Amino acid sequence: MTDLAGARRIVVKVGSALLVGPSSSEKGDGADRHWLAAFAADLARLRARGQQVLVVSSGAVALGRRRLALPKRALTLPEKQAAAAAGQSALMRAWEEALEPHAIAVAQVLLTRDDTEVRRRWLNARATVETLLALGVVPVVNENDTVVTEEIRYGDNDRLAARVAQMIGADLLVLLSDVDGLYTADPRRDPSAEHLPRVARLTPQIEAMAGGANSAAGVGTGGMATKLAAARIASAAGCATVITLGHRPSPLQAVEDGERSTIIEPSTTPAAAYKAWIAGSLAPAGALVVDQGAAEAVRRGKSLLAAGVRRTEGRFDKGDAVVILDEAGHEIARGLVRYEADDATRICGLKSAAIEAVLGYTSGPLVHADDLALAAHTRAQA
Ligand code: GLU
């Protein structure tokens, strides 16, 4: 069971109320530098243990609102977007300053819903974030509020954080909140409300608790219902979710010290969830017919190199799902292809080192091992 100390890759969602709190330390641009400094030390501790950390941070609209001296009334969407544009740089400056004393570099990653739902963009976003994590950077993710419209927004950063956790195969998602976890009823109204430290499965009963009196618990965009929606996405992606109080100096340390929180367990592993998604949910756009050597390599879990591909079928785009067929036409696997159909056809049979000269670029193997799911009968044989 993944917990904070055991997780390999952790996504932490920080809400606006934490960053832009009405705190005594709040001077200048409005970011709560006291809280940030303590939280940065919390993150540095995880990094020092070799854990990879990604932060999903709200606060752009709140900081921008201040910077642009916008009125207190509800903002129009264009005003919110303007505020986000002005506030995002202040937000990044606050994160940079907080992590700098720990010699941790941060990188700004702004995403829209399409970036986690359109496969090609998803692959690009994933590759960038993977590279940042491998370089030891802490990516700071927010929604790209300036360009999104109402219809294409995630809308709340709980869900964005869950999608990011899914995208990078994280094993733990931490939602820092203004409640210390999930209760059987709203604890502020019902003294008999019981805290749930661990939820093994998100059953309809559990969902009903959060959907009822509890749903609006918490300020900000996401109440308990959006937290559970995020936990549901994460759980299906093989990622555990921790819901805990953010308003403490070191909220992650507090969880490790046994302070109240709720952990919602995943229903699978990240790798199995990802492979099931490739095998089951995507309509293949084409096929790659491979020679015997490549078929064997794929069965053994290796990447599919252009050298072993005889021909392509269909009109697929980079990032589309394709079927991998042996020369007798039997399906051996499905995977996400890294080249569009014309380019894939041009490099069939070529050694990896020759690809760049032909196409002017290389994206590595035609299908990377990580993006390959063996067909059920192939798995049985292997
Ligand atoms: N993207 C918004 C911001 O930075 C926050 C959305 C949310 O908190 O759910 O202000």
Boltz pocket constraint, residues with backbone or C-beta under 6 A from the ligand:
constraints:
  - pocket:
      binder: B
      contacts: [[A, 15], [A, 16], [A, 57], [A, 58], [A, 59], [A, 60], [A, 61], [A, 62], [A, 84], [A, 142], [A, 143], [A, 145], [A, 155], [A, 156], [A, 157], [A, 158], [A, 220], [A, 221], [A, 222]]
      max_distance: 6.0
